[in-house]
Each structure stands twice: as structure tokens, then as C-alpha cells.
Amino acid sequence: MKIRVVLADDHRMFREALRIPLGAEPDIEVVGEAGSGAETLDAVEHHLPDVLVLDIALPDMKGIEVARALGRRGERMRIVALSGYSDRLFVEEMLRAGAQAYVLKSSGADELVSAIRAVNSGHRFLSPALTSLMVRHVQPDGELPVPPISVLGRREQEVLCLVADGCRSAEIAAQLGIATATVDVHRRNIKQKLRLRTTAELTRYAVREGLRSA
């Protein structure tokens, strides 16, 4: 019996490009496509796939939101997250939302095929390029910490939003009416609370939490 697959990505050309290598596999059949979150939910309900290949950056809903919605509906198919983002925060959140695999768009089609087969057999799959990254952040108990936005105070959240907008400390200070040194203290506290180190990581965290759009 073939593995029934639905492809969800907002770029039609990309979906068509994926159909070719997947259609060449004797055990895989692409039964449906979707270009938005709403279309994905409808496609899953209509086609009842074994595996959903889900882009995490759909135009109307984030892939994370789609995965959570499918989980609430009790859908039994497996999810392969497909993304151009290699940051651990996106990987962690997709896995927590219900995805069993995370494949980078920069990978070859053979990697996606392997992921589809793995999750259909009840296994998990990560692009090899992500494995070492994730292992470095695994805690002794196996948990992958993603601190919620609620760990930050109101002022810290305001500073985080402005950091994500690309503002420097002096600019943030001027907008909030506080001293630059105070902004620097907030930035240090934010990094410590979120266990992040760089401005790029802070920006991606803000996008993931819905504070800023990608």
C-alpha cells in the first residue's frame, strides 16, 4: 500500500517540483496539495493522508498553528515539517506542535523521501544538518527548553520587539524614554531568561512567538 501524502507550501512551483521525485517512488503517492493553512486543514480532511509535508511559513497561518489545529482535531496522519529555517527554536516548536520530522528545504529530495518513510513507520527524522545543533541544546532529562514569552516582563517584551525590529540600544532608549544603560540591562536579562545569545536568535524568537512577522 502506498504512503498517501499531502503537500502544503505556498509556492505552487515548489510543490510541483516536489511532485516529480515523490511520484517516482513506488511506495509514495501525492494525493493532494495546499497553498495556505486553511487549504491544508481542508486537504487533510478530504484526502486523509498518511503523511502531511508542511511548510512552516504559510501565508495565513504558521505551520506551527496548523500542526496544533490538526492535533486538536485528532488527525492521525504524521507531519514532516519542511522549512528554510534551521534555527533550533523553530525546530523545537514544530516538534512540540506535533511534527515527527523536520527537513530543511536546502536538502535533497532523497532526504524528504527518507523522512516520509521514517514517520510513516512511526519514527522521527531530522535533517542531518540539524542533528548536532539540537544535541548541543538537549538537557540531561532529554527536554528541549523553549522558555515562553511570559517569563519576560512587560518592559522586557517591549525591548525585545524593538530589538527584533533592528533598533539599537540608543534608539530603543529614545522610543521608550529610558536610559541606554537601562536598555542594555534589559537586553542582558532577556538573553539570560530566554537562554539565547545573539540578536538573530532574539529576532527569530520574537517571530516564533508572534511578536513580529517573519
Secondary structure, DSSP 8 states (H G I E B T S, - for coil): --EEEEEE-S-HHHHHHHHHHHHTSTTEEEEEEESSHHHHHHHHHHH--SEEEEESB-SSSBHHHHHHHHHHHT---EEEEEES---HHHHHHHHHHT-SEEEETTS-HHHHHHHHHHHHTT--EE-HHHHHHHHTT--TTS------GGGS-HHHHHHHHHHHTT--HHHHHHHHTS-HHHHHHHHHHHHHHHT--SHHHHHHHHHHTTSS--
